[in-house]
């Protein structure tokens, strides 16, 4: 799993809603690639932003990839249950101990 897939949401990268139609997705990709292309933008983060947009494009630019990506997002958003001393501890964060420490 690469860094982008664990830290970014393709919809957030493109600045669109998850229920956006395909035309909106394509327009956002086109506009952001034009804005951040390193040949057109001298900003120090232009290359990184372009890579992020291309990553988002790969994830949601066609219906099959988008459906798979949306399933992955749904799974990632589901709370996870861990057990400590036989007691369930819910966690929606990155650490299974996050909510445990709040309890004490």
Phi and psi restraints in degrees (range 20) as a CNS / XPLOR table:
assign (resid 1 and name C) (resid 2 and name N)
       (resid 2 and name CA) (resid 2 and name C) 1.0 -89.1 20.0 2
assign (resid 2 and name N) (resid 2 and name CA)
       (resid 2 and name C) (resid 3 and name N) 1.0 170.0 20.0 2
assign (resid 2 and name C) (resid 3 and name N)
       (resid 3 and name CA) (resid 3 and name C) 1.0 -59.7 20.0 2
assign (resid 3 and name N) (resid 3 and name CA)
       (resid 3 and name C) (resid 4 and name N) 1.0 -41.9 20.0 2
assign (resid 3 and name C) (resid 4 and name N)
       (resid 4 and name CA) (resid 4 and name C) 1.0 -62.4 20.0 2
assign (resid 4 and name N) (resid 4 and name CA)
       (resid 4 and name C) (resid 5 and name N) 1.0 -39.5 20.0 2
assign (resid 4 and name C) (resid 5 and name N)
       (resid 5 and name CA) (resid 5 and name C) 1.0 -68.7 20.0 2
assign (resid 5 and name N) (resid 5 and name CA)
       (resid 5 and name C) (resid 6 and name N) 1.0 -20.3 20.0 2
assign (resid 5 and name C) (resid 6 and name N)
       (resid 6 and name CA) (resid 6 and name C) 1.0 -97.5 20.0 2
assign (resid 6 and name N) (resid 6 and name CA)
       (resid 6 and name C) (resid 7 and name N) 1.0 -12.1 20.0 2
assign (resid 6 and name C) (resid 7 and name N)
       (resid 7 and name CA) (resid 7 and name C) 1.0 -120.0 20.0 2
assign (resid 7 and name N) (resid 7 and name CA)
       (resid 7 and name C) (resid 8 and name N) 1.0 -15.3 20.0 2
assign (resid 7 and name C) (resid 8 and name N)
       (resid 8 and name CA) (resid 8 and name C) 1.0 -119.7 20.0 2
assign (resid 8 and name N) (resid 8 and name CA)
       (resid 8 and name C) (resid 9 and name N) 1.0 154.4 20.0 2
assign (resid 8 and name C) (resid 9 and name N)
       (resid 9 and name CA) (resid 9 and name C) 1.0 -112.6 20.0 2
assign (resid 9 and name N) (resid 9 and name CA)
       (resid 9 and name C) (resid 10 and name N) 1.0 126.5 20.0 2
assign (resid 9 and name C) (resid 10 and name N)
       (resid 10 and name CA) (resid 10 and name C) 1.0 -56.9 20.0 2
assign (resid 10 and name N) (resid 10 and name CA)
       (resid 10 and name C) (resid 11 and name N) 1.0 -37.3 20.0 2
assign (resid 10 and name C) (resid 11 and name N)
       (resid 11 and name CA) (resid 11 and name C) 1.0 -68.6 20.0 2
assign (resid 11 and name N) (resid 11 and name CA)
       (resid 11 and name C) (resid 12 and name N) 1.0 -38.0 20.0 2
assign (resid 11 and name C) (resid 12 and name N)
       (resid 12 and name CA) (resid 12 and name C) 1.0 -67.4 20.0 2
assign (resid 12 and name N) (resid 12 and name CA)
       (resid 12 and name C) (resid 13 and name N) 1.0 -39.6 20.0 2
assign (resid 12 and name C) (resid 13 and name N)
       (resid 13 and name CA) (resid 13 and name C) 1.0 -57.5 20.0 2
assign (resid 13 and name N) (resid 13 and name CA)
       (resid 13 and name C) (resid 14 and name N) 1.0 -42.7 20.0 2
assign (resid 13 and name C) (resid 14 and name N)
       (resid 14 and name CA) (resid 14 and name C) 1.0 -84.1 20.0 2
assign (resid 14 and name N) (resid 14 and name CA)
       (resid 14 and name C) (resid 15 and name N) 1.0 -10.9 20.0 2
assign (resid 14 and name C) (resid 15 and name N)
       (resid 15 and name CA) (resid 15 and name C) 1.0 71.4 20.0 2
assign (resid 15 and name N) (resid 15 and name CA)
       (resid 15 and name C) (resid 16 and name N) 1.0 34.0 20.0 2
assign (resid 15 and name C) (resid 16 and name N)
       (resid 16 and name CA) (resid 16 and name C) 1.0 -126.8 20.0 2
assign (resid 16 and name N) (resid 16 and name CA)
       (resid 16 and name C) (resid 17 and name N) 1.0 165.7 20.0 2
assign (resid 16 and name C) (resid 17 and name N)
       (resid 17 and name CA) (resid 17 and name C) 1.0 -79.7 20.0 2
assign (resid 17 and name N) (resid 17 and name CA)
       (resid 17 and name C) (resid 18 and name N) 1.0 156.0 20.0 2
assign (resid 17 and name C) (resid 18 and name N)
       (resid 18 and name CA) (resid 18 and name C) 1.0 -66.9 20.0 2
assign (resid 18 and name N) (resid 18 and name CA)
       (resid 18 and name C) (resid 19 and name N) 1.0 -23.1 20.0 2
assign (resid 18 and name C) (resid 19 and name N)
       (resid 19 and name CA) (resid 19 and name C) 1.0 -96.2 20.0 2
assign (resid 19 and name N) (resid 19 and name CA)
       (resid 19 and name C) (resid 20 and name N) 1.0 14.8 20.0 2
assign (resid 19 and name C) (resid 20 and name N)
       (resid 20 and name CA) (resid 20 and name C) 1.0 -63.1 20.0 2
assign (resid 20 and name N) (resid 20 and name CA)
       (resid 20 and name C) (resid 21 and name N) 1.0 143.8 20.0 2
assign (resid 20 and name C) (resid 21 and name N)
       (resid 21 and name CA) (resid 21 and name C) 1.0 -72.2 20.0 2
assign (resid 21 and name N) (resid 21 and name CA)
       (resid 21 and name C) (resid 22 and name N) 1.0 165.5 20.0 2
assign (resid 21 and name C) (resid 22 and name N)
       (resid 22 and name CA) (resid 22 and name C) 1.0 -61.8 20.0 2
assign (resid 22 and name N) (resid 22 and name CA)
       (resid 22 and name C) (resid 23 and name N) 1.0 -33.2 20.0 2
assign (resid 22 and name C) (resid 23 and name N)
       (resid 23 and name CA) (resid 23 and name C) 1.0 -64.6 20.0 2
assign (resid 23 and name N) (resid 23 and name CA)
       (resid 23 and name C) (resid 24 and name N) 1.0 -38.1 20.0 2
assign (resid 23 and name C) (resid 24 and name N)
       (resid 24 and name CA) (resid 24 and name C) 1.0 -67.6 20.0 2
assign (resid 24 and name N) (resid 24 and name CA)
       (resid 24 and name C) (resid 25 and name N) 1.0 -41.5 20.0 2
assign (resid 24 and name C) (resid 25 and name N)
       (resid 25 and name CA) (resid 25 and name C) 1.0 -58.1 20.0 2
assign (resid 25 and name N) (resid 25 and name CA)
       (resid 25 and name C) (resid 26 and name N) 1.0 -50.7 20.0 2
assign (resid 25 and name C) (resid 26 and name N)
       (resid 26 and name CA) (resid 26 and name C) 1.0 -63.4 20.0 2
assign (resid 26 and name N) (resid 26 and name CA)
       (resid 26 and name C) (resid 27 and name N) 1.0 -39.9 20.0 2
assign (resid 26 and name C) (resid 27 and name N)
       (resid 27 and name CA) (resid 27 and name C) 1.0 -65.5 20.0 2
assign (resid 27 and name N) (resid 27 and name CA)
       (resid 27 and name C) (resid 28 and name N) 1.0 -40.3 20.0 2
assign (resid 27 and name C) (resid 28 and name N)
       (resid 28 and name CA) (resid 28 and name C) 1.0 -64.9 20.0 2
assign (resid 28 and name N) (resid 28 and name CA)
       (resid 28 and name C) (resid 29 and name N) 1.0 -43.3 20.0 2
assign (resid 28 and name C) (resid 29 and name N)
       (resid 29 and name CA) (resid 29 and name C) 1.0 -60.8 20.0 2
assign (resid 29 and name N) (resid 29 and name CA)
       (resid 29 and name C) (resid 30 and name N) 1.0 -48.2 20.0 2
assign (resid 29 and name C) (resid 30 and name N)
       (resid 30 and name CA) (resid 30 and name C) 1.0 -61.2 20.0 2
assign (resid 30 and name N) (resid 30 and name CA)
       (resid 30 and name C) (resid 31 and name N) 1.0 -45.9 20.0 2
assign (resid 30 and name C) (resid 31 and name N)
       (resid 31 and name CA) (resid 31 and name C) 1.0 -65.4 20.0 2
assign (resid 31 and name N) (resid 31 and name CA)
       (resid 31 and name C) (resid 32 and name N) 1.0 -42.4 20.0 2
assign (resid 31 and name C) (resid 32 and name N)
       (resid 32 and name CA) (resid 32 and name C) 1.0 -71.6 20.0 2
assign (resid 32 and name N) (resid 32 and name CA)
       (resid 32 and name C) (resid 33 and name N) 1.0 -36.0 20.0 2
assign (resid 32 and name C) (resid 33 and name N)
       (resid 33 and name CA) (resid 33 and name C) 1.0 -64.6 20.0 2
assign (resid 33 and name N) (resid 33 and name CA)
       (resid 33 and name C) (resid 34 and name N) 1.0 -38.3 20.0 2
assign (resid 33 and name C) (resid 34 and name N)
       (resid 34 and name CA) (resid 34 and name C) 1.0 -66.6 20.0 2
assign (resid 34 and name N) (resid 34 and name CA)
       (resid 34 and name C) (resid 35 and name N) 1.0 -41.7 20.0 2
assign (resid 34 and name C) (resid 35 and name N)
       (resid 35 and name CA) (resid 35 and name C) 1.0 -67.1 20.0 2
assign (resid 35 and name N) (resid 35 and name CA)
       (resid 35 and name C) (resid 36 and name N) 1.0 -42.5 20.0 2
assign (resid 35 and name C) (resid 36 and name N)
       (resid 36 and name CA) (resid 36 and name C) 1.0 -102.7 20.0 2
assign (resid 36 and name N) (resid 36 and name CA)
       (resid 36 and name C) (resid 37 and name N) 1.0 0.8 20.0 2
assign (resid 36 and name C) (resid 37 and name N)
       (resid 37 and name CA) (resid 37 and name C) 1.0 -58.5 20.0 2
assign (resid 37 and name N) (resid 37 and name CA)
       (resid 37 and name C) (resid 38 and name N) 1.0 128.7 20.0 2
assign (resid 37 and name C) (resid 38 and name N)
       (resid 38 and name CA) (resid 38 and name C) 1.0 -58.7 20.0 2
assign (resid 38 and name N) (resid 38 and name CA)
       (resid 38 and name C) (resid 39 and name N) 1.0 -25.5 20.0 2
assign (resid 38 and name C) (resid 39 and name N)
       (resid 39 and name CA) (resid 39 and name C) 1.0 -74.1 20.0 2
assign (resid 39 and name N) (resid 39 and name CA)
       (resid 39 and name C) (resid 40 and name N) 1.0 -20.5 20.0 2
assign (resid 39 and name C) (resid 40 and name N)
       (resid 40 and name CA) (resid 40 and name C) 1.0 -108.8 20.0 2
assign (resid 40 and name N) (resid 40 and name CA)
       (resid 40 and name C) (resid 41 and name N) 1.0 -16.4 20.0 2
assign (resid 40 and name C) (resid 41 and name N)
       (resid 41 and name CA) (resid 41 and name C) 1.0 -130.6 20.0 2
assign (resid 41 and name N) (resid 41 and name CA)
       (resid 41 and name C) (resid 42 and name N) 1.0 122.1 20.0 2
assign (resid 41 and name C) (resid 42 and name N)
       (resid 42 and name CA) (resid 42 and name C) 1.0 -89.9 20.0 2
assign (resid 42 and name N) (resid 42 and name CA)
       (resid 42 and name C) (resid 43 and name N) 1.0 4.7 20.0 2
assign (resid 42 and name C) (resid 43 and name N)
       (resid 43 and name CA) (resid 43 and name C) 1.0 -58.4 20.0 2
assign (resid 43 and name N) (resid 43 and name CA)
       (resid 43 and name C) (resid 44 and name N) 1.0 143.5 20.0 2
assign (resid 43 and name C) (resid 44 and name N)
       (resid 44 and name CA) (resid 44 and name C) 1.0 -63.0 20.0 2
assign (resid 44 and name N) (resid 44 and name CA)
       (resid 44 and name C) (resid 45 and name N) 1.0 -22.9 20.0 2
assign (resid 44 and name C) (resid 45 and name N)
       (resid 45 and name CA) (resid 45 and name C) 1.0 -102.0 20.0 2
assign (resid 45 and name N) (resid 45 and name CA)
       (resid 45 and name C) (resid 46 and name N) 1.0 11.9 20.0 2
assign (resid 45 and name C) (resid 46 and name N)
       (resid 46 and name CA) (resid 46 and name C) 1.0 -60.7 20.0 2
assign (resid 46 and name N) (resid 46 and name CA)
       (resid 46 and name C) (resid 47 and name N) 1.0 -43.0 20.0 2
assign (resid 46 and name C) (resid 47 and name N)
       (resid 47 and name CA) (resid 47 and name C) 1.0 -64.5 20.0 2
assign (resid 47 and name N) (resid 47 and name CA)
       (resid 47 and name C) (resid 48 and name N) 1.0 -43.3 20.0 2
assign (resid 47 and name C) (resid 48 and name N)
       (resid 48 and name CA) (resid 48 and name C) 1.0 -64.5 20.0 2
assign (resid 48 and name N) (resid 48 and name CA)
       (resid 48 and name C) (resid 49 and name N) 1.0 -40.6 20.0 2
assign (resid 48 and name C) (resid 49 and name N)
       (resid 49 and name CA) (resid 49 and name C) 1.0 -65.5 20.0 2
assign (resid 49 and name N) (resid 49 and name CA)
       (resid 49 and name C) (resid 50 and name N) 1.0 -40.1 20.0 2
assign (resid 49 and name C) (resid 50 and name N)
       (resid 50 and name CA) (resid 50 and name C) 1.0 -62.1 20.0 2
assign (resid 50 and name N) (resid 50 and name CA)
       (resid 50 and name C) (resid 51 and name N) 1.0 -43.1 20.0 2
assign (resid 50 and name C) (resid 51 and name N)
       (resid 51 and name CA) (resid 51 and name C) 1.0 -61.6 20.0 2
assign (resid 51 and name N) (resid 51 and name CA)
       (resid 51 and name C) (resid 52 and name N) 1.0 -39.0 20.0 2
assign (resid 51 and name C) (resid 52 and name N)
       (resid 52 and name CA) (resid 52 and name C) 1.0 -64.8 20.0 2
assign (resid 52 and name N) (resid 52 and name CA)
       (resid 52 and name C) (resid 53 and name N) 1.0 -41.7 20.0 2
assign (resid 52 and name C) (resid 53 and name N)
       (resid 53 and name CA) (resid 53 and name C) 1.0 -65.6 20.0 2
assign (resid 53 and name N) (resid 53 and name CA)
       (resid 53 and name C) (resid 54 and name N) 1.0 -42.1 20.0 2
assign (resid 53 and name C) (resid 54 and name N)
       (resid 54 and name CA) (resid 54 and name C) 1.0 -65.4 20.0 2
assign (resid 54 and name N) (resid 54 and name CA)
       (resid 54 and name C) (resid 55 and name N) 1.0 -36.1 20.0 2
assign (resid 54 and name C) (resid 55 and name N)
       (resid 55 and name CA) (resid 55 and name C) 1.0 -62.9 20.0 2
assign (resid 55 and name N) (resid 55 and name CA)
       (resid 55 and name C) (resid 56 and name N) 1.0 -46.3 20.0 2
assign (resid 55 and name C) (resid 56 and name N)
       (resid 56 and name CA) (resid 56 and name C) 1.0 -62.1 20.0 2
assign (resid 56 and name N) (resid 56 and name CA)
       (resid 56 and name C) (resid 57 and name N) 1.0 -40.7 20.0 2
assign (resid 56 and name C) (resid 57 and name N)
       (resid 57 and name CA) (resid 57 and name C) 1.0 -59.0 20.0 2
assign (resid 57 and name N) (resid 57 and name CA)
       (resid 57 and name C) (resid 58 and name N) 1.0 -43.6 20.0 2
assign (resid 57 and name C) (resid 58 and name N)
       (resid 58 and name CA) (resid 58 and name C) 1.0 -60.9 20.0 2
assign (resid 58 and name N) (resid 58 and name CA)
       (resid 58 and name C) (resid 59 and name N) 1.0 -36.1 20.0 2
assign (resid 58 and name C) (resid 59 and name N)
       (resid 59 and name CA) (resid 59 and name C) 1.0 -78.3 20.0 2
assign (resid 59 and name N) (resid 59 and name CA)
       (resid 59 and name C) (resid 60 and name N) 1.0 -34.1 20.0 2
assign (resid 59 and name C) (resid 60 and name N)
       (resid 60 and name CA) (resid 60 and name C) 1.0 -133.4 20.0 2
assign (resid 60 and name N) (resid 60 and name CA)
       (resid 60 and name C) (resid 61 and name N) 1.0 12.3 20.0 2
assign (resid 60 and name C) (resid 61 and name N)
       (resid 61 and name CA) (resid 61 and name C) 1.0 -79.2 20.0 2
assign (resid 61 and name N) (resid 61 and name CA)
       (resid 61 and name C) (resid 62 and name N) 1.0 -19.5 20.0 2
assign (resid 61 and name C) (resid 62 and name N)
       (resid 62 and name CA) (resid 62 and name C) 1.0 -124.8 20.0 2
assign (resid 62 and name N) (resid 62 and name CA)
       (resid 62 and name C) (resid 63 and name N) 1.0 157.5 20.0 2
assign (resid 62 and name C) (resid 63 and name N)
       (resid 63 and name CA) (resid 63 and name C) 1.0 -62.3 20.0 2
assign (resid 63 and name N) (resid 63 and name CA)
       (resid 63 and name C) (resid 64 and name N) 1.0 -37.3 20.0 2
assign (resid 63 and name C) (resid 64 and name N)
       (resid 64 and name CA) (resid 64 and name C) 1.0 -67.7 20.0 2
assign (resid 64 and name N) (resid 64 and name CA)
       (resid 64 and name C) (resid 65 and name N) 1.0 -47.8 20.0 2
assign (resid 64 and name C) (resid 65 and name N)
       (resid 65 and name CA) (resid 65 and name C) 1.0 -63.8 20.0 2
assign (resid 65 and name N) (resid 65 and name CA)
       (resid 65 and name C) (resid 66 and name N) 1.0 -39.7 20.0 2
assign (resid 65 and name C) (resid 66 and name N)
       (resid 66 and name CA) (resid 66 and name C) 1.0 -65.6 20.0 2
assign (resid 66 and name N) (resid 66 and name CA)
       (resid 66 and name C) (resid 67 and name N) 1.0 -40.8 20.0 2
assign (resid 66 and name C) (resid 67 and name N)
       (resid 67 and name CA) (resid 67 and name C) 1.0 -61.7 20.0 2
assign (resid 67 and name N) (resid 67 and name CA)
       (resid 67 and name C) (resid 68 and name N) 1.0 -44.8 20.0 2
assign (resid 67 and name C) (resid 68 and name N)
       (resid 68 and name CA) (resid 68 and name C) 1.0 -64.3 20.0 2
assign (resid 68 and name N) (resid 68 and name CA)
       (resid 68 and name C) (resid 69 and name N) 1.0 -43.3 20.0 2
assign (resid 68 and name C) (resid 69 and name N)
       (resid 69 and name CA) (resid 69 and name C) 1.0 -63.1 20.0 2
assign (resid 69 and name N) (resid 69 and name CA)
       (resid 69 and name C) (resid 70 and name N) 1.0 -42.8 20.0 2
assign (resid 69 and name C) (resid 70 and name N)
       (resid 70 and name CA) (resid 70 and name C) 1.0 -62.6 20.0 2
assign (resid 70 and name N) (resid 70 and name CA)
       (resid 70 and name C) (resid 71 and name N) 1.0 -36.7 20.0 2
assign (resid 70 and name C) (resid 71 and name N)
       (resid 71 and name CA) (resid 71 and name C) 1.0 -63.7 20.0 2
assign (resid 71 and name N) (resid 71 and name CA)
       (resid 71 and name C) (resid 72 and name N) 1.0 -41.7 20.0 2
assign (resid 71 and name C) (resid 72 and name N)
       (resid 72 and name CA) (resid 72 and name C) 1.0 -63.5 20.0 2
assign (resid 72 and name N) (resid 72 and name CA)
       (resid 72 and name C) (resid 73 and name N) 1.0 -39.9 20.0 2
assign (resid 72 and name C) (resid 73 and name N)
       (resid 73 and name CA) (resid 73 and name C) 1.0 -62.6 20.0 2
assign (resid 73 and name N) (resid 73 and name CA)
       (resid 73 and name C) (resid 74 and name N) 1.0 -44.0 20.0 2
assign (resid 73 and name C) (resid 74 and name N)
       (resid 74 and name CA) (resid 74 and name C) 1.0 -60.9 20.0 2
assign (resid 74 and name N) (resid 74 and name CA)
       (resid 74 and name C) (resid 75 and name N) 1.0 -43.7 20.0 2
assign (resid 74 and name C) (resid 75 and name N)
       (resid 75 and name CA) (resid 75 and name C) 1.0 -63.2 20.0 2
assign (resid 75 and name N) (resid 75 and name CA)
       (resid 75 and name C) (resid 76 and name N) 1.0 -41.2 20.0 2
assign (resid 75 and name C) (resid 76 and name N)
       (resid 76 and name CA) (resid 76 and name C) 1.0 -66.3 20.0 2
assign (resid 76 and name N) (resid 76 and name CA)
       (resid 76 and name C) (resid 77 and name N) 1.0 -27.2 20.0 2
assign (resid 76 and name C) (resid 77 and name N)
       (resid 77 and name CA) (resid 77 and name C) 1.0 -84.9 20.0 2
assign (resid 77 and name N) (resid 77 and name CA)
       (resid 77 and name C) (resid 78 and name N) 1.0 -12.9 20.0 2
assign (resid 77 and name C) (resid 78 and name N)
       (resid 78 and name CA) (resid 78 and name C) 1.0 -72.3 20.0 2
assign (resid 78 and name N) (resid 78 and name CA)
       (resid 78 and name C) (resid 79 and name N) 1.0 134.5 20.0 2
assign (resid 78 and name C) (resid 79 and name N)
       (resid 79 and name CA) (resid 79 and name C) 1.0 -64.6 20.0 2
assign (resid 79 and name N) (resid 79 and name CA)
       (resid 79 and name C) (resid 80 and name N) 1.0 148.2 20.0 2
assign (resid 79 and name C) (resid 80 and name N)
       (resid 80 and name CA) (resid 80 and name C) 1.0 -109.2 20.0 2
assign (resid 80 and name N) (resid 80 and name CA)
       (resid 80 and name C) (resid 81 and name N) 1.0 147.1 20.0 2
assign (resid 80 and name C) (resid 81 and name N)
       (resid 81 and name CA) (resid 81 and name C) 1.0 -112.7 20.0 2
assign (resid 81 and name N) (resid 81 and name CA)
       (resid 81 and name C) (resid 82 and name N) 1.0 127.4 20.0 2
assign (resid 81 and name C) (resid 82 and name N)
       (resid 82 and name CA) (resid 82 and name C) 1.0 -117.4 20.0 2
assign (resid 82 and name N) (resid 82 and name CA)
       (resid 82 and name C) (resid 83 and name N) 1.0 162.3 20.0 2
assign (resid 82 and name C) (resid 83 and name N)
       (resid 83 and name CA) (resid 83 and name C) 1.0 -119.5 20.0 2
assign (resid 83 and name N) (resid 83 and name CA)
       (resid 83 and name C) (resid 84 and name N) 1.0 136.2 20.0 2
assign (resid 83 and name C) (resid 84 and name N)
       (resid 84 and name CA) (resid 84 and name C) 1.0 -133.6 20.0 2
assign (resid 84 and name N) (resid 84 and name CA)
       (resid 84 and name C) (resid 85 and name N) 1.0 120.0 20.0 2
assign (resid 84 and name C) (resid 85 and name N)
       (resid 85 and name CA) (resid 85 and name C) 1.0 51.6 20.0 2
assign (resid 85 and name N) (resid 85 and name CA)
       (resid 85 and name C) (resid 86 and name N) 1.0 44.2 20.0 2
assign (resid 85 and name C) (resid 86 and name N)
       (resid 86 and name CA) (resid 86 and name C) 1.0 65.3 20.0 2
assign (resid 86 and name N) (resid 86 and name CA)
       (resid 86 and name C) (resid 87 and name N) 1.0 11.5 20.0 2
assign (resid 86 and name C) (resid 87 and name N)
       (resid 87 and name CA) (resid 87 and name C) 1.0 -108.6 20.0 2
assign (resid 87 and name N) (resid 87 and name CA)
       (resid 87 and name C) (resid 88 and name N) 1.0 132.2 20.0 2
assign (resid 87 and name C) (resid 88 and name N)
       (resid 88 and name CA) (resid 88 and name C) 1.0 -69.0 20.0 2
assign (resid 88 and name N) (resid 88 and name CA)
       (resid 88 and name C) (resid 89 and name N) 1.0 138.9 20.0 2
assign (resid 88 and name C) (resid 89 and name N)
       (resid 89 and name CA) (resid 89 and name C) 1.0 -126.1 20.0 2
assign (resid 89 and name N) (resid 89 and name CA)
       (resid 89 and name C) (resid 90 and name N) 1.0 115.9 20.0 2
assign (resid 89 and name C) (resid 90 and name N)
       (resid 90 and name CA) (resid 90 and name C) 1.0 -79.3 20.0 2
assign (resid 90 and name N) (resid 90 and name CA)
       (resid 90 and name C) (resid 91 and name N) 1.0 143.6 20.0 2
assign (resid 90 and name C) (resid 91 and name N)
       (resid 91 and name CA) (resid 91 and name C) 1.0 -141.8 20.0 2
assign (resid 91 and name N) (resid 91 and name CA)
       (resid 91 and name C) (resid 92 and name N) 1.0 127.0 20.0 2
assign (resid 91 and name C) (resid 92 and name N)
       (resid 92 and name CA) (resid 92 and name C) 1.0 -112.6 20.0 2
assign (resid 92 and name N) (resid 92 and name CA)
       (resid 92 and name C) (resid 93 and name N) 1.0 -1.7 20.0 2
assign (resid 92 and name C) (resid 93 and name N)
       (resid 93 and name CA) (resid 93 and name C) 1.0 -95.6 20.0 2
assign (resid 93 and name N) (resid 93 and name CA)
       (resid 93 and name C) (resid 94 and name N) 1.0 -162.7 20.0 2
assign (resid 93 and name C) (resid 94 and name N)
       (resid 94 and name CA) (resid 94 and name C) 1.0 -86.3 20.0 2
assign (resid 94 and name N) (resid 94 and name CA)
       (resid 94 and name C) (resid 95 and name N) 1.0 -13.6 20.0 2
assign (resid 94 and name C) (resid 95 and name N)
       (resid 95 and name CA) (resid 95 and name C) 1.0 -117.6 20.0 2
assign (resid 95 and name N) (resid 95 and name CA)
       (resid 95 and name C) (resid 96 and name N) 1.0 134.4 20.0 2
assign (resid 95 and name C) (resid 96 and name N)
       (resid 96 and name CA) (resid 96 and name C) 1.0 -68.5 20.0 2
assign (resid 96 and name N) (resid 96 and name CA)
       (resid 96 and name C) (resid 97 and name N) 1.0 -12.5 20.0 2
assign (resid 96 and name C) (resid 97 and name N)
       (resid 97 and name CA) (resid 97 and name C) 1.0 -98.4 20.0 2
assign (resid 97 and name N) (resid 97 and name CA)
       (resid 97 and name C) (resid 98 and name N) 1.0 -3.7 20.0 2
assign (resid 97 and name C) (resid 98 and name N)
       (resid 98 and name CA) (resid 98 and name C) 1.0 -53.4 20.0 2
assign (resid 98 and name N) (resid 98 and name CA)
       (resid 98 and name C) (resid 99 and name N) 1.0 -54.9 20.0 2
assign (resid 98 and name C) (resid 99 and name N)
       (resid 99 and name CA) (resid 99 and name C) 1.0 -75.0 20.0 2
assign (resid 99 and name N) (resid 99 and name CA)
       (resid 99 and name C) (resid 100 and name N) 1.0 -27.2 20.0 2
assign (resid 99 and name C) (resid 100 and name N)
       (resid 100 and name CA) (resid 100 and name C) 1.0 -60.1 20.0 2
assign (resid 100 and name N) (resid 100 and name CA)
       (resid 100 and name C) (resid 101 and name N) 1.0 -45.6 20.0 2
assign (resid 100 and name C) (resid 101 and name N)
       (resid 101 and name CA) (resid 101 and name C) 1.0 -67.1 20.0 2
assign (resid 101 and name N) (resid 101 and name CA)
       (resid 101 and name C) (resid 102 and name N) 1.0 -28.1 20.0 2
assign (resid 101 and name C) (resid 102 and name N)
       (resid 102 and name CA) (resid 102 and name C) 1.0 -68.9 20.0 2
assign (resid 102 and name N) (resid 102 and name CA)
       (resid 102 and name C) (resid 103 and name N) 1.0 -26.5 20.0 2
assign (resid 102 and name C) (resid 103 and name N)
       (resid 103 and name CA) (resid 103 and name C) 1.0 -75.5 20.0 2
assign (resid 103 and name N) (resid 103 and name CA)
       (resid 103 and name C) (resid 104 and name N) 1.0 -20.8 20.0 2
